[in-house]
């Protein structure tokens, strides 16, 4: 057995085959059934010519088919490529080509976009449609693909060095594929509540001895956080629960129906509508004992509201990235408004200064959060960005996360924000996350994204795109200004505002700063 997701899942399926592995809507599969289902898809893909090391794009909503695709591809040593299902044709064309995908599993809801794009990607030679009968010539229905394929294993031996790629980004440019080995990604996203295994078989024993835990990743599986939450849950022997799409009422109904114990979301974009729906009442949340946010900002105002609505539930805020893994947990009382502070889970997380040397705790020196040890290999098809993000210093390879921070005297890491998004206004740096968190504390603000727009005097000025809450219309700019000045220095307070009916975010809740900048600039004309 290797530190390989497919090897480990097969070991878990052999150990606890009768336990339910996955629930989505009214469908549920045990570990043994999940393994057999994935075997059928894996054999079909083999028969279709997919070979070890080749890439297969997955453009699906959450469901059993998405989970089976991830597992099936790893079984045959192929590489799943996550596709953002909101992408328009030009973006799809870029990712299909950049990823060198040879096959595609897609939801029939996206068939118009797929049909318009795949003729321009001749390497994409095999299409499988989920959820209906395809109309694209040569494409086959998912049910037909798995119906006659063998449900047994019989696959070649795998390796801990087999690849796992997650496409990430898109807020400031086209996404890039983050390359991992299966062993490194397993340890980088390791559950900190469990001891580190000394051999792969230990992970099977963790699952065998795990209790009847029911876990629910709410984010779409096209986001790395939901994928890794699924693997973490399976290697604990848990039952994973999905909803096909994000809908706050559906999430709470599912939690009540399936008695979910642990919930993972991605920041305010999911927490806010979930809190609003929960406040309307009528949901039994007594089974829920952990509410985790990861992968996107979770402001103190929103966190406090969730905690008030779920007084008996532990609220956790995790820090990490697709390139670094899950690395730290928020220190008690830490919020973007008051200052983000995280306690590292592992010793190989630190802050490096401009000379790539570790920042001395309590020195006040500003640097970048960095990790060594279990980190990604780099970016697919982008050696320049790989060299810049993963420098080798004194023989040690580091990942520079781009998060600007310092190290406090107690060893905790104080994070100011993402350096690439920092706004330079008159020589002062403003980190959007801090301003966004304060704005979202105003009762008339539902959501906020902060960006910089050109200014003749200051170079850039701070601008805020606001989605108002409720039917009362936009709040007065004077009220927003007064609200911000209570918690922010004057140079951080927005000088320009734009109001929108709906904020544009990724399915995982990440802000689209390119869009926000355009909206803010247009509003000033």
DOVEX-424017 format. One record per residue (C-alpha): residue number from 1; residue in three letters; x, y, z. Coordinates in steps of 0.1 Angstrom, whole numbers. Layout:
DOVEX-424017
R, NUM, ALA, X, Y, Z
...
//
This chain:
DOVEX-424017
R, 1, UNK, 0, 0, 0
R, 2, UNK, 12, 35, -9
R, 3, UNK, 4, 70, 3
R, 4, UNK, -19, 72, -26
R, 5, UNK, -56, 82, -23
R, 6, UNK, -68, 52, -44
R, 7, UNK, -47, 27, -25
R, 8, UNK, -59, 41, 8
R, 9, UNK, -96, 42, -2
R, 10, UNK, -95, 6, -13
R, 11, UNK, -80, -4, 20
R, 12, UNK, -107, 16, 38
R, 13, UNK, -134, 0, 16
R, 14, UNK, -121, -35, 25
R, 15, UNK, -121, -26, 62
R, 16, UNK, -154, -9, 66
R, 17, UNK, -173, -17, 34
R, 18, UNK, -207, -17, 49
R, 19, UNK, -204, 19, 63
R, 20, UNK, -220, 47, 43
R, 21, UNK, -193, 66, 24
R, 22, UNK, -214, 93, 6
R, 23, UNK, -248, 108, 6
R, 24, UNK, -262, 133, -20
R, 25, UNK, -299, 139, -20
R, 26, UNK, -317, 106, -18
R, 27, UNK, -287, 87, -31
R, 28, UNK, -262, 70, -7
R, 29, UNK, -234, 45, -13
R, 30, UNK, -214, 24, 12
R, 31, UNK, -177, 23, 10
R, 32, UNK, -179, -10, -9
R, 33, UNK, -205, 4, -33
R, 34, UNK, -184, 36, -38
R, 35, UNK, -154, 15, -46
R, 36, UNK, -173, -7, -71
R, 37, UNK, -189, 23, -88
R, 38, UNK, -155, 40, -92
R, 39, UNK, -140, 8, -105
R, 40, UNK, -166, 8, -133
R, 41, UNK, -158, 43, -143
R, 42, UNK, -121, 37, -141
R, 43, UNK, -123, 6, -164
R, 44, UNK, -144, 26, -189
R, 45, UNK, -118, 54, -190
R, 46, UNK, -91, 28, -195
R, 47, UNK, -110, 13, -224
R, 48, UNK, -115, 48, -238
R, 49, UNK, -78, 52, -240
R, 50, UNK, -70, 73, -209
R, 51, UNK, -35, 64, -197
R, 52, UNK, -14, 69, -166
R, 53, UNK, -3, 105, -162
R, 54, UNK, -30, 119, -186
R, 55, UNK, -54, 146, -175
R, 56, UNK, -92, 144, -174
R, 57, UNK, -113, 175, -168
R, 58, UNK, -143, 173, -144
R, 59, UNK, -169, 200, -150
R, 60, UNK, -197, 189, -126
R, 61, UNK, -219, 201, -98
R, 62, UNK, -214, 182, -65
R, 63, UNK, -226, 146, -65
R, 64, UNK, -217, 109, -65
R, 65, UNK, -203, 113, -100
R, 66, UNK, -178, 139, -90
R, 67, UNK, -165, 119, -61
R, 68, UNK, -164, 87, -83
R, 69, UNK, -145, 106, -110
R, 70, UNK, -118, 117, -86
R, 71, UNK, -114, 82, -72
R, 72, UNK, -116, 65, -106
R, 73, UNK, -89, 86, -122
R, 74, UNK, -65, 81, -93
R, 75, UNK, -72, 43, -95
R, 76, UNK, -58, 43, -131
R, 77, UNK, -30, 68, -122
R, 78, UNK, -47, 96, -143
R, 79, UNK, -51, 131, -130
R, 80, UNK, -84, 148, -123
R, 81, UNK, -86, 185, -134
R, 82, UNK, -112, 206, -116
R, 83, UNK, -132, 230, -139
R, 84, UNK, -150, 260, -125
R, 85, UNK, -186, 254, -138
R, 86, UNK, -193, 292, -140
R, 87, UNK, -166, 296, -167
R, 88, UNK, -177, 311, -200
R, 89, UNK, -164, 297, -233
R, 90, UNK, -132, 317, -235
R, 91, UNK, -122, 306, -199
R, 92, UNK, -131, 270, -206
R, 93, UNK, -110, 270, -237
R, 94, UNK, -81, 283, -217
R, 95, UNK, -83, 256, -190
R, 96, UNK, -90, 228, -214
R, 97, UNK, -59, 237, -233
R, 98, UNK, -37, 247, -204
R, 99, UNK, -44, 215, -185
R, 100, UNK, -38, 193, -216
R, 101, UNK, -70, 173, -208
R, 102, UNK, -77, 143, -230
R, 103, UNK, -112, 136, -217
R, 104, UNK, -141, 155, -200
R, 105, UNK, -169, 146, -176
R, 106, UNK, -195, 174, -178
R, 107, UNK, -230, 181, -165
R, 108, UNK, -255, 183, -193
R, 109, UNK, -266, 217, -180
R, 110, UNK, -233, 230, -194
R, 111, UNK, -236, 214, -228
R, 112, UNK, -240, 246, -248
R, 113, UNK, -207, 259, -235
R, 114, UNK, -190, 226, -239
R, 115, UNK, -203, 221, -274
R, 116, UNK, -191, 255, -284
R, 117, UNK, -156, 249, -270
R, 118, UNK, -145, 213, -275
R, 119, UNK, -142, 215, -313
R, 120, UNK, -113, 239, -307
R, 121, UNK, -95, 214, -285
R, 122, UNK, -88, 183, -306
R, 123, UNK, -68, 166, -277
R, 124, UNK, -101, 165, -258
R, 125, UNK, -112, 133, -274
R, 126, UNK, -137, 116, -250
R, 127, UNK, -168, 132, -235
R, 128, UNK, -190, 118, -208
R, 129, UNK, -223, 136, -200
R, 130, UNK, -238, 134, -165
R, 131, UNK, -274, 139, -158
R, 132, UNK, -290, 133, -192
R, 133, UNK, -285, 123, -228
R, 134, UNK, -258, 143, -246
R, 135, UNK, -264, 159, -280
R, 136, UNK, -227, 165, -288
R, 137, UNK, -216, 140, -314
R, 138, UNK, -194, 113, -299
R, 139, UNK, -203, 121, -263
R, 140, UNK, -218, 93, -242
R, 141, UNK, -241, 93, -212
R, 142, UNK, -225, 85, -178
R, 143, UNK, -250, 57, -171
R, 144, UNK, -240, 40, -203
R, 145, UNK, -203, 44, -195
R, 146, UNK, -205, 26, -162
R, 147, UNK, -233, 1, -169
R, 148, UNK, -213, -26, -187
R, 149, UNK, -178, -19, -172
R, 150, UNK, -163, -43, -146
R, 151, UNK, -169, -35, -110
R, 152, UNK, -137, -53, -98
R, 153, UNK, -103, -37, -94
R, 154, UNK, -74, -53, -113
R, 155, UNK, -55, -20, -118
R, 156, UNK, -17, -16, -121
R, 157, UNK, 4, -7, -90
R, 158, UNK, 3, 29, -80
R, 159, UNK, 29, 52, -65
R, 160, UNK, 31, 79, -38
R, 161, UNK, 45, 101, -65
R, 162, UNK, 14, 99, -87
R, 163, UNK, 1, 134, -94
R, 164, UNK, -28, 154, -81
R, 165, UNK, -36, 188, -97
R, 166, UNK, -59, 215, -84
R, 167, UNK, -66, 245, -105
R, 168, UNK, -69, 276, -84
R, 169, UNK, -70, 314, -87
R, 170, UNK, -89, 334, -112
R, 171, UNK, -94, 366, -90
R, 172, UNK, -65, 385, -106
R, 173, UNK, -58, 363, -137
R, 174, UNK, -64, 330, -153
R, 175, UNK, -62, 300, -129
R, 176, UNK, -31, 279, -126
R, 177, UNK, -29, 242, -119
R, 178, UNK, -11, 235, -86
R, 179, UNK, 9, 202, -89
R, 180, UNK, 11, 178, -60
R, 181, UNK, 22, 143, -54
R, 182, UNK, -4, 122, -37
R, 183, UNK, 18, 117, -7
R, 184, UNK, 27, 154, -2
R, 185, UNK, -9, 165, -5
R, 186, UNK, -21, 139, 20
R, 187, UNK, 3, 152, 46
R, 188, UNK, -1, 189, 37
R, 189, UNK, -38, 187, 44
R, 190, UNK, -35, 162, 72
R, 191, UNK, -62, 164, 99
R, 192, UNK, -44, 180, 129
R, 193, UNK, -65, 161, 154
R, 194, UNK, -50, 127, 143
R, 195, UNK, -15, 115, 148
R, 196, UNK, 8, 113, 118
R, 197, UNK, 8, 78, 103
R, 198, UNK, 41, 59, 102
R, 199, UNK, 29, 38, 73
R, 200, UNK, -1, 39, 49
R, 201, UNK, -18, 10, 67
R, 202, UNK, -21, 32, 98
R, 203, UNK, -46, 54, 79
R, 204, UNK, -68, 24, 72
R, 205, UNK, -68, 17, 110
R, 206, UNK, -78, 53, 117
R, 207, UNK, -108, 48, 95
R, 208, UNK, -117, 14, 109
R, 209, UNK, -116, 28, 144
R, 210, UNK, -133, 60, 136
R, 211, UNK, -167, 67, 151
R, 212, UNK, -200, 73, 131
R, 213, UNK, -190, 108, 121
R, 214, UNK, -211, 126, 95
R, 215, UNK, -192, 154, 77
R, 216, UNK, -205, 179, 52
R, 217, UNK, -183, 200, 28
R, 218, UNK, -206, 227, 16
R, 219, UNK, -183, 242, -10
R, 220, UNK, -184, 230, -46
R, 221, UNK, -160, 201, -53
R, 222, UNK, -145, 221, -81
R, 223, UNK, -128, 239, -52
R, 224, UNK, -98, 223, -35
R, 225, UNK, -112, 227, 0
R, 226, UNK, -142, 205, -7
R, 227, UNK, -121, 179, -24
R, 228, UNK, -96, 177, 4
R, 229, UNK, -124, 177, 30
R, 230, UNK, -138, 146, 13
R, 231, UNK, -105, 127, 14
R, 232, UNK, -100, 137, 51
R, 233, UNK, -134, 125, 60
R, 234, UNK, -130, 92, 41
R, 235, UNK, -97, 85, 58
R, 236, UNK, -114, 90, 91
R, 237, UNK, -141, 65, 82
R, 238, UNK, -167, 92, 81
R, 239, UNK, -199, 96, 60
R, 240, UNK, -197, 125, 36
R, 241, UNK, -228, 145, 27
R, 242, UNK, -231, 168, -3
R, 243, UNK, -258, 191, -17
R, 244, UNK, -257, 194, -55
R, 245, UNK, -256, 232, -54
R, 246, UNK, -252, 257, -27
R, 247, UNK, -285, 268, -13
R, 248, UNK, -286, 278, 24
R, 249, UNK, -321, 264, 31
R, 250, UNK, -311, 231, 14
R, 251, UNK, -279, 229, 34
R, 252, UNK, -298, 233, 67
R, 253, UNK, -325, 208, 57
R, 254, UNK, -298, 183, 48
R, 255, UNK, -280, 189, 82
R, 256, UNK, -312, 182, 100
R, 257, UNK, -322, 152, 79
R, 258, UNK, -288, 135, 79
R, 259, UNK, -277, 146, 114
R, 260, UNK, -245, 162, 102
R, 261, UNK, -218, 166, 129
R, 262, UNK, -191, 186, 111
R, 263, UNK, -197, 213, 85
R, 264, UNK, -170, 230, 63
R, 265, UNK, -177, 262, 44
R, 266, UNK, -156, 288, 27
R, 267, UNK, -159, 322, 44
R, 268, UNK, -185, 349, 45
R, 269, UNK, -200, 343, 11
R, 270, UNK, -215, 311, 24
R, 271, UNK, -217, 320, 61
R, 272, UNK, -239, 351, 56
R, 273, UNK, -268, 335, 37
R, 274, UNK, -266, 304, 60
R, 275, UNK, -268, 326, 91
R, 276, UNK, -297, 345, 76
R, 277, UNK, -316, 313, 68
R, 278, UNK, -309, 298, 102
R, 279, UNK, -321, 330, 119
R, 280, UNK, -355, 324, 102
R, 281, UNK, -358, 294, 124
R, 282, UNK, -373, 259, 121
R, 283, UNK, -341, 239, 118
R, 284, UNK, -328, 212, 142
R, 285, UNK, -291, 217, 145
R, 286, UNK, -285, 197, 176
R, 287, UNK, -263, 172, 158
R, 288, UNK, -238, 198, 146
R, 289, UNK, -208, 202, 169
R, 290, UNK, -181, 217, 145
R, 291, UNK, -186, 246, 120
R, 292, UNK, -153, 252, 101
R, 293, UNK, -145, 280, 77
R, 294, UNK, -115, 277, 54
R, 295, UNK, -102, 290, 20
R, 296, UNK, -118, 325, 22
R, 297, UNK, -122, 353, 47
R, 298, UNK, -145, 348, 77
R, 299, UNK, -151, 382, 94
R, 300, UNK, -156, 386, 131
R, 301, UNK, -191, 401, 127
R, 302, UNK, -203, 371, 107
R, 303, UNK, -185, 346, 129
R, 304, UNK, -201, 361, 161
R, 305, UNK, -235, 359, 145
R, 306, UNK, -230, 323, 136
R, 307, UNK, -218, 315, 171
R, 308, UNK, -249, 333, 185
R, 309, UNK, -272, 311, 163
R, 310, UNK, -252, 280, 171
R, 311, UNK, -243, 285, 208
R, 312, UNK, -234, 248, 214
R, 313, UNK, -213, 244, 182
R, 314, UNK, -175, 250, 180
R, 315, UNK, -166, 276, 154
R, 316, UNK, -132, 272, 138
R, 317, UNK, -114, 293, 113
R, 318, UNK, -86, 276, 93
R, 319, UNK, -57, 292, 74
R, 320, UNK, -41, 277, 43
R, 321, UNK, -40, 276, 5
R, 322, UNK, -41, 252, -24
R, 323, UNK, -3, 255, -26
R, 324, UNK, 5, 251, 11
R, 325, UNK, -21, 228, 25
R, 326, UNK, -39, 235, 58
R, 327, UNK, -14, 252, 80
R, 328, UNK, -28, 270, 109
R, 329, UNK, -59, 278, 130
R, 330, UNK, -71, 313, 141
R, 331, UNK, -62, 323, 176
R, 332, UNK, -91, 330, 199
R, 333, UNK, -104, 365, 194
R, 334, UNK, -87, 369, 161
R, 335, UNK, -107, 386, 133
R, 336, UNK, -99, 407, 102
R, 337, UNK, -113, 437, 120
R, 338, UNK, -91, 434, 151
R, 339, UNK, -62, 417, 133
R, 340, UNK, -58, 382, 120
R, 341, UNK, -36, 359, 141
R, 342, UNK, -30, 322, 134
R, 343, UNK, -13, 295, 154
R, 344, UNK, 7, 272, 130
R, 345, UNK, -2, 235, 131
R, 346, UNK, 33, 224, 120
R, 347, UNK, 69, 236, 125
R, 348, UNK, 76, 242, 89
R, 349, UNK, 54, 273, 86
R, 350, UNK, 70, 307, 93
R, 351, UNK, 74, 342, 80
R, 352, UNK, 103, 351, 57
R, 353, UNK, 117, 386, 53
R, 354, UNK, 129, 401, 21
R, 355, UNK, 162, 382, 24
R, 356, UNK, 143, 349, 28
R, 357, UNK, 153, 346, 64
R, 358, UNK, 128, 337, 92
R, 359, UNK, 114, 367, 110
R, 360, UNK, 123, 369, 147
R, 361, UNK, 93, 366, 169
R, 362, UNK, 83, 400, 183
R, 363, UNK, 106, 420, 160
R, 364, UNK, 78, 436, 141
R, 365, UNK, 96, 428, 108
R, 366, UNK, 71, 423, 79
R, 367, UNK, 75, 394, 55
R, 368, UNK, 56, 367, 37
R, 369, UNK, 40, 336, 52
R, 370, UNK, 61, 307, 39
R, 371, UNK, 61, 269, 43
R, 372, UNK, 87, 242, 36
R, 373, UNK, 84, 204, 39
R, 374, UNK, 50, 192, 25
R, 375, UNK, 44, 217, -3
R, 376, UNK, 32, 216, -39
R, 377, UNK, 57, 209, -67
R, 378, UNK, 47, 240, -87
R, 379, UNK, 24, 253, -113
R, 380, UNK, 15, 233, -144
R, 381, UNK, 28, 248, -176
R, 382, UNK, 42, 278, -158
R, 383, UNK, 79, 274, -149
R, 384, UNK, 84, 312, -144
R, 385, UNK, 56, 314, -117
R, 386, UNK, 69, 282, -102
R, 387, UNK, 104, 296, -97
R, 388, UNK, 91, 328, -82
R, 389, UNK, 67, 312, -58
R, 390, UNK, 88, 282, -48
R, 391, UNK, 123, 296, -43
R, 392, UNK, 152, 274, -30
R, 393, UNK, 171, 291, -2
R, 394, UNK, 203, 275, 13
R, 395, UNK, 192, 242, -2
R, 396, UNK, 157, 243, 12
R, 397, UNK, 127, 247, -10
R, 398, UNK, 100, 271, 2
R, 399, UNK, 65, 282, -8
R, 400, UNK, 59, 319, -6
R, 401, UNK, 21, 322, 0
R, 402, UNK, 18, 359, -9
R, 403, UNK, 2, 366, 26
R, 404, UNK, 19, 396, 42
R, 405, UNK, 25, 390, 80
R, 406, UNK, 48, 392, 110
R, 407, UNK, 55, 369, 139
R, 408, UNK, 43, 378, 174
R, 409, UNK, 63, 372, 205
R, 410, UNK, 42, 341, 214
R, 411, UNK, 49, 326, 180
R, 412, UNK, 15, 333, 164
R, 413, UNK, 15, 347, 129
R, 414, UNK, -3, 381, 124
R, 415, UNK, -16, 382, 89
R, 416, UNK, -23, 416, 73
R, 417, UNK, -36, 405, 39
R, 418, UNK, -26, 392, 4
R, 419, UNK, 2, 413, -9
R, 420, UNK, -10, 411, -45
R, 421, UNK, -42, 428, -35
R, 422, UNK, -26, 455, -13
R, 423, UNK, -36, 491, -23
R, 424, UNK, -8, 517, -23
R, 425, UNK, -24, 550, -16
R, 426, UNK, 1, 579, -10
R, 427, UNK, 28, 554, 1
R, 428, UNK, 6, 537, 26
R, 429, UNK, -5, 501, 22
R, 430, UNK, -41, 492, 27
R, 431, UNK, -51, 455, 28
R, 432, UNK, -86, 450, 14
R, 433, UNK, -95, 422, 38
R, 434, UNK, -94, 446, 68
R, 435, UNK, -116, 472, 52
R, 436, UNK, -140, 446, 39
R, 437, UNK, -144, 432, 74
R, 438, UNK, -152, 466, 89
R, 439, UNK, -177, 474, 61
R, 440, UNK, -195, 441, 66
R, 441, UNK, -201, 451, 102
R, 442, UNK, -225, 478, 91
R, 443, UNK, -261, 466, 94
R, 444, UNK, -270, 479, 59
R, 445, UNK, -241, 461, 42
R, 446, UNK, -247, 425, 30
R, 447, UNK, -213, 421, 12
R, 448, UNK, -183, 442, 4
R, 449, UNK, -152, 440, -18
R, 450, UNK, -125, 466, -16
R, 451, UNK, -101, 475, -44
R, 452, UNK, -78, 503, -55
R, 453, UNK, -87, 527, -84
R, 454, UNK, -64, 553, -100
R, 455, UNK, -60, 586, -83
R, 456, UNK, -39, 615, -97
R, 457, UNK, -27, 627, -64
R, 458, UNK, -23, 595, -43
R, 459, UNK, -16, 570, -71
R, 460, UNK, -45, 549, -60
R, 461, UNK, -75, 555, -37
R, 462, UNK, -95, 530, -18
R, 463, UNK, -128, 520, -34
R, 464, UNK, -156, 498, -21
R, 465, UNK, -182, 478, -40
R, 466, UNK, -212, 473, -18
R, 467, UNK, -241, 449, -19
R, 468, UNK, -267, 464, 4
R, 469, UNK, -288, 442, 28
R, 470, UNK, -325, 443, 28
R, 471, UNK, -349, 463, 6
R, 472, UNK, -341, 497, 20
R, 473, UNK, -316, 506, -7
R, 474, UNK, -280, 516, -4
R, 475, UNK, -268, 531, 29
R, 476, UNK, -257, 567, 28
R, 477, UNK, -220, 572, 20
R, 478, UNK, -217, 595, 50
R, 479, UNK, -229, 567, 73
R, 480, UNK, -204, 542, 58
R, 481, UNK, -176, 568, 62
R, 482, UNK, -185, 574, 99
R, 483, UNK, -188, 536, 105
R, 484, UNK, -153, 530, 90
R, 485, UNK, -136, 558, 108
R, 486, UNK, -145, 542, 142
R, 487, UNK, -122, 513, 134
R, 488, UNK, -99, 524, 106
R, 489, UNK, -72, 550, 101
R, 490, UNK, -82, 577, 77
R, 491, UNK, -61, 565, 48
R, 492, UNK, -79, 531, 49
R, 493, UNK, -114, 546, 47
R, 494, UNK, -130, 542, 12
R, 495, UNK, -130, 574, -9
R, 496, UNK, -153, 560, -35
R, 497, UNK, -183, 536, -35
R, 498, UNK, -202, 516, -60
R, 499, UNK, -235, 498, -52
R, 500, UNK, -245, 466, -69
R, 501, UNK, -276, 443, -66
R, 502, UNK, -254, 412, -64
R, 503, UNK, -217, 407, -57
R, 504, UNK, -197, 386, -81
R, 505, UNK, -178, 359, -64
R, 506, UNK, -164, 325, -73
R, 507, UNK, -185, 294, -64
R, 508, UNK, -161, 290, -34
R, 509, UNK, -168, 325, -22
R, 510, UNK, -136, 342, -34
R, 511, UNK, -138, 378, -44
R, 512, UNK, -134, 388, -81
R, 513, UNK, -111, 418, -77
R, 514, UNK, -108, 424, -114
R, 515, UNK, -146, 428, -117
R, 516, UNK, -148, 449, -86
R, 517, UNK, -121, 473, -99
R, 518, UNK, -140, 477, -132
R, 519, UNK, -173, 483, -113
R, 520, UNK, -157, 509, -90
R, 521, UNK, -140, 528, -119
R, 522, UNK, -173, 529, -139
R, 523, UNK, -192, 543, -109
R, 524, UNK, -168, 573, -108
R, 525, UNK, -173, 583, -144
//
